């Protein structure tokens, strides 16, 4: 069994390869059972284990294990650790162990860009990123693989974090600046991409400009939310998978408030990639894409990593 550390896992996952691979994978489909969730209680040490399997007709089976231990911060450790094991689906033989954190971050950013490839205006160039974490840092590169992004703003609840990330992006060649006024930044953006762990809405519907695209990556549990209920009123809403309707606090709030009905959701990444749902219809409509993640994305990324060695 081969081992891929963080750098080796990252190397084959450039967004100009990963986004098209995700598009092909969603069009083809895969077997993706519901994720397993287990609570771990070791006295004062409490954690959560997520187990996410998927397999495809291409002959690969993958299982991602994510260990979430919030108390690790007191120990100077990261709160989340993930591993990915890829198997031969025909024999069950283990093929490789990969860095699950890198796979998760890159496939999440790539799925965000895949959604934008259908839903953002073709002339979208101004990207606003909310958040400064691992996934947020990848969003300019991911979206630039599908749209001609030439202006990036970043907002964070701690301004110093936004300023540090903007400086990092400028060093990488981006026209990037920290946003101090969130409302003004949202109003000016073509694409607003939220990658936070917020539990209260950050973006308000009245701030979103006609023709804008709202991309929601956080809020992958019912207790989390990044957008208020008015963000969905008058917008065409899409999800990565139907599972989002049960998991996302953003969607659950909007459905409870009546600004979104489940039958009003326009499609999923699978229906978009198969041509069964129409993406953006005109330059003036607002679009929303809500993602909670899928093991199909992990399997696609891991397969790319494995095939890079063949």
C-alpha positions as CSV (number, residue, x, y, z in Angstrom):
1,X,0.0,0.0,0.0
2,X,1.4,3.4,-1.0
3,X,1.4,6.4,1.3
4,X,0.8,10.0,0.2
5,X,1.6,12.7,2.6
6,X,0.1,16.2,2.4
7,X,2.5,17.4,-0.3
8,X,2.2,14.3,-2.4
9,X,-1.6,14.3,-2.1
10,X,-1.8,18.0,-3.1
11,X,0.5,17.7,-6.2
12,X,-2.0,16.0,-8.6
13,X,-5.0,18.1,-7.5
14,X,-4.6,21.3,-9.4
15,X,-8.0,22.9,-9.9
16,X,-7.8,22.8,-13.7
17,X,-7.7,19.0,-13.4
18,X,-9.9,18.5,-10.3
19,X,-12.9,20.6,-11.3
20,X,-13.3,18.8,-14.7
21,X,-12.8,15.5,-12.9
22,X,-15.6,16.3,-10.5
23,X,-17.9,17.3,-13.4
24,X,-17.3,14.0,-15.0
25,X,-17.8,12.1,-11.8
26,X,-21.1,13.8,-10.9
27,X,-22.3,13.1,-14.5
28,X,-21.4,9.4,-14.1
29,X,-22.5,8.9,-10.6
30,X,-21.2,6.6,-7.8
31,X,-22.5,4.6,-4.8
32,X,-22.5,7.0,-1.8
33,X,-24.1,5.6,1.4
34,X,-25.0,7.9,4.2
35,X,-22.1,9.0,6.3
36,X,-21.6,7.3,9.7
37,X,-21.4,9.6,12.7
38,X,-20.1,8.3,16.1
39,X,-19.6,10.1,19.3
40,X,-16.4,9.4,21.3
41,X,-16.4,10.0,25.0
42,X,-13.2,9.6,27.0
43,X,-14.3,11.4,30.1
44,X,-13.5,15.1,29.6
45,X,-12.2,14.3,26.1
46,X,-15.2,14.2,23.7
47,X,-15.0,13.9,19.9
48,X,-16.9,12.9,16.8
49,X,-15.9,10.4,14.2
50,X,-17.3,10.6,10.7
51,X,-16.9,7.7,8.2
52,X,-17.6,8.5,4.6
53,X,-17.5,5.6,2.0
54,X,-18.0,5.7,-1.7
55,X,-17.3,3.4,-4.7
56,X,-17.6,3.7,-8.4
57,X,-17.9,1.6,-11.6
58,X,-14.3,2.6,-12.3
59,X,-13.2,0.0,-9.8
60,X,-12.3,2.2,-6.8
61,X,-13.6,2.1,-3.3
62,X,-12.6,4.9,-0.8
63,X,-13.3,5.5,2.9
64,X,-12.6,8.8,4.6
65,X,-12.4,8.9,8.3
66,X,-12.6,12.3,10.1
67,X,-11.8,12.7,13.8
68,X,-13.1,16.0,15.3
69,X,-11.9,16.8,18.8
70,X,-12.6,20.4,19.7
71,X,-10.7,20.1,22.9
72,X,-7.4,19.7,21.0
73,X,-6.9,23.5,20.9
74,X,-6.0,23.5,24.6
75,X,-3.3,21.0,23.7
76,X,-1.9,23.0,20.8
77,X,-3.3,20.4,18.3
78,X,-5.6,20.8,15.3
79,X,-9.2,19.9,16.1
80,X,-9.7,17.9,12.9
81,X,-7.7,15.0,11.5
82,X,-8.7,13.1,8.4
83,X,-7.3,10.1,6.6
84,X,-8.3,8.6,3.3
85,X,-7.9,4.9,2.3
86,X,-8.3,3.9,-1.4
87,X,-9.1,0.3,-2.2
88,X,-9.5,-1.8,-5.3
89,X,-13.3,-2.2,-5.4
90,X,-13.1,-5.5,-7.1
91,X,-10.9,-7.3,-4.6
92,X,-10.9,-5.0,-1.5
93,X,-7.1,-4.8,-1.6
94,X,-5.8,-1.6,-0.1
95,X,-4.1,0.6,-2.6
96,X,-3.1,3.8,-0.8
97,X,-3.4,5.9,2.4
98,X,-3.7,9.7,1.6
99,X,-3.9,12.9,3.6
100,X,-7.6,13.3,4.2
101,X,-7.4,17.0,5.2
102,X,-5.9,17.9,1.9
103,X,-8.4,15.9,-0.1
104,X,-11.3,17.5,1.8
105,X,-10.1,21.0,1.4
106,X,-9.3,20.8,-2.3
107,X,-12.4,18.9,-3.3
108,X,-14.6,21.3,-1.4
109,X,-13.0,24.3,-3.1
110,X,-13.3,22.5,-6.5
111,X,-17.0,21.7,-5.9
112,X,-17.6,25.4,-5.2
113,X,-15.9,26.3,-8.5
114,X,-17.9,23.6,-10.3
115,X,-21.1,25.1,-9.1
116,X,-20.0,28.6,-10.2
117,X,-19.1,27.3,-13.6
118,X,-22.9,26.7,-14.1
119,X,-24.3,29.5,-12.0
120,X,-22.0,32.6,-12.0
121,X,-22.2,35.1,-14.8
122,X,-19.7,34.4,-17.5
123,X,-18.2,37.9,-17.0
124,X,-17.9,37.5,-13.2
125,X,-14.5,38.8,-12.0
126,X,-14.9,40.2,-8.5
127,X,-14.8,37.5,-5.8
128,X,-15.5,38.1,-2.1
129,X,-14.4,35.3,0.3
130,X,-15.8,35.1,3.8
131,X,-13.4,33.2,6.1
132,X,-9.6,32.7,6.3
133,X,-9.4,29.0,6.9
134,X,-7.8,26.2,4.8
135,X,-10.6,26.0,2.3
136,X,-11.1,29.8,2.1
137,X,-7.4,30.2,1.1
138,X,-8.0,28.0,-1.9
139,X,-11.1,29.7,-3.3
140,X,-9.4,32.4,-5.6
141,X,-7.4,29.7,-7.4
142,X,-10.4,27.4,-7.6
143,X,-12.8,30.0,-9.0
144,X,-10.2,31.4,-11.4
145,X,-10.1,28.0,-13.0
146,X,-13.7,28.6,-14.2
147,X,-14.0,32.5,-14.3
148,X,-11.6,35.3,-15.1
149,X,-11.2,36.5,-11.5
150,X,-9.1,39.6,-11.3
151,X,-10.2,41.2,-8.0
152,X,-10.4,39.4,-4.6
153,X,-11.7,40.7,-1.3
154,X,-11.6,38.8,1.9
155,X,-13.6,39.4,5.1
156,X,-13.1,37.8,8.5
157,X,-14.6,38.5,11.9
158,X,-11.0,39.3,12.9
159,X,-9.7,42.0,10.6
160,X,-6.1,41.0,11.2
161,X,-6.8,37.6,9.8
162,X,-8.3,39.0,6.6
163,X,-5.4,41.4,6.2
164,X,-2.8,38.6,6.6
165,X,-4.6,36.4,4.0
166,X,-4.9,39.3,1.6
167,X,-1.2,40.0,2.0
168,X,-0.5,36.3,1.3
169,X,-2.6,36.4,-1.8
170,X,-0.9,39.5,-3.1
171,X,2.5,37.8,-2.7
172,X,1.0,35.0,-4.9
173,X,0.1,37.6,-7.6
174,X,-3.6,38.2,-6.8
175,X,-5.2,41.7,-6.7
176,X,-6.4,41.1,-3.1
177,X,-7.5,43.3,-0.2
178,X,-9.1,42.9,3.1
179,X,-12.8,44.0,3.4
180,X,-13.6,46.1,6.4
181,X,-17.2,46.8,5.5
182,X,-19.0,43.5,4.8
183,X,-22.2,45.0,3.4
184,X,-20.3,47.2,0.9
185,X,-18.1,44.2,-0.1
186,X,-21.1,42.0,-0.7
187,X,-22.9,44.6,-2.8
188,X,-19.9,45.0,-5.1
189,X,-19.1,41.3,-5.6
190,X,-20.0,39.2,-8.5
191,X,-19.4,36.0,-6.5
192,X,-19.7,35.8,-2.7
193,X,-18.2,32.6,-1.4
194,X,-18.6,31.8,2.3
195,X,-16.3,29.2,3.9
196,X,-16.9,29.8,7.6
197,X,-18.0,27.9,10.7
198,X,-20.6,30.6,11.5
199,X,-23.7,29.7,13.5
200,X,-25.5,33.1,12.8
201,X,-26.1,34.6,9.4
202,X,-23.3,36.8,8.0
203,X,-24.7,37.7,4.5
204,X,-28.1,39.5,4.2
205,X,-30.3,39.0,1.1
206,X,-30.8,42.8,0.6
207,X,-27.0,43.2,0.1
208,X,-26.8,40.8,-2.9
209,X,-26.7,42.5,-6.3
210,X,-28.8,41.5,-9.2
211,X,-26.8,39.0,-11.3
212,X,-24.7,37.9,-8.3
213,X,-23.9,34.3,-7.3
214,X,-23.9,33.3,-3.6
215,X,-21.7,30.3,-2.8
216,X,-22.3,28.7,0.7
217,X,-19.7,26.2,1.7
218,X,-20.1,26.3,5.5
219,X,-23.3,25.4,7.3
220,X,-23.0,21.6,6.9
221,X,-25.0,21.0,10.1
222,X,-28.4,22.2,11.2
223,X,-26.8,24.4,13.9
224,X,-24.6,26.3,11.4
225,X,-25.7,29.2,9.1
226,X,-24.0,31.8,6.9
227,X,-26.8,33.5,5.0
228,X,-30.1,34.9,6.2
229,X,-33.4,33.7,4.9
230,X,-33.8,36.6,2.5
231,X,-30.8,35.4,0.5
232,X,-33.0,32.7,-1.0
233,X,-36.1,34.9,-1.7
234,X,-36.2,35.6,-5.5
235,X,-33.1,33.6,-6.2
236,X,-32.6,30.3,-8.1
237,X,-31.2,27.9,-5.5
238,X,-29.1,24.8,-6.2
239,X,-27.4,22.2,-3.9
240,X,-24.5,19.9,-4.3
241,X,-26.7,16.9,-3.2
242,X,-30.2,16.4,-1.9
243,X,-28.7,15.7,1.5
244,X,-28.2,19.5,1.9
245,X,-31.9,19.9,2.5
246,X,-31.6,17.9,5.7
247,X,-28.2,19.1,6.9
248,X,-27.8,22.8,6.2
249,X,-29.0,25.4,8.8
250,X,-29.2,27.9,6.0
251,X,-31.7,25.9,4.0
252,X,-33.6,24.7,7.0
253,X,-34.1,28.3,8.2
254,X,-35.2,29.4,4.8
255,X,-37.7,26.6,4.4
256,X,-39.1,27.3,7.9
257,X,-39.5,31.0,7.0
258,X,-41.1,30.3,3.7
259,X,-38.5,32.0,1.5
260,X,-37.5,28.6,0.0
261,X,-39.5,25.4,-0.6
262,X,-37.8,22.1,-1.1
263,X,-39.6,21.7,-4.5
264,X,-38.2,25.1,-5.6
265,X,-34.6,23.9,-5.5
266,X,-33.5,24.0,-9.1
267,X,-31.1,21.1,-9.2
268,X,-28.0,19.4,-7.9
269,X,-24.5,19.1,-9.2
270,X,-25.4,15.7,-10.7
271,X,-28.4,17.2,-12.6
272,X,-26.3,20.2,-13.7
273,X,-23.5,18.0,-14.9
274,X,-25.9,15.6,-16.7
275,X,-27.6,18.5,-18.5
276,X,-30.9,17.8,-16.7
277,X,-31.0,21.1,-14.9
278,X,-30.5,24.5,-16.5
279,X,-27.8,26.7,-14.9
280,X,-27.9,30.4,-15.1
281,X,-30.6,31.6,-17.4
282,X,-29.7,35.3,-17.8
283,X,-27.3,38.0,-16.6
284,X,-29.7,39.5,-14.1
285,X,-31.0,36.7,-11.9
286,X,-29.5,35.9,-8.5
287,X,-28.2,32.3,-7.9
288,X,-27.4,30.5,-4.7
289,X,-25.3,27.3,-4.4
290,X,-25.4,25.4,-1.1
291,X,-22.9,22.6,-0.5
292,X,-22.5,20.2,2.4
293,X,-20.0,17.8,0.8
294,X,-20.1,14.4,-0.7
295,X,-18.0,11.3,-0.5
296,X,-18.1,11.2,-4.3
297,X,-15.9,14.2,-4.3
298,X,-13.4,12.6,-2.0
299,X,-13.3,9.5,-4.2
300,X,-12.7,11.5,-7.3
301,X,-9.8,13.4,-5.8
302,X,-8.3,10.3,-4.4
303,X,-8.6,8.5,-7.7
304,X,-6.7,11.4,-9.4
305,X,-3.9,11.1,-6.8
306,X,-3.6,7.4,-7.4
307,X,-3.7,7.6,-11.2
308,X,-0.9,10.2,-11.1
309,X,1.5,7.4,-10.0
310,X,0.5,5.0,-12.8
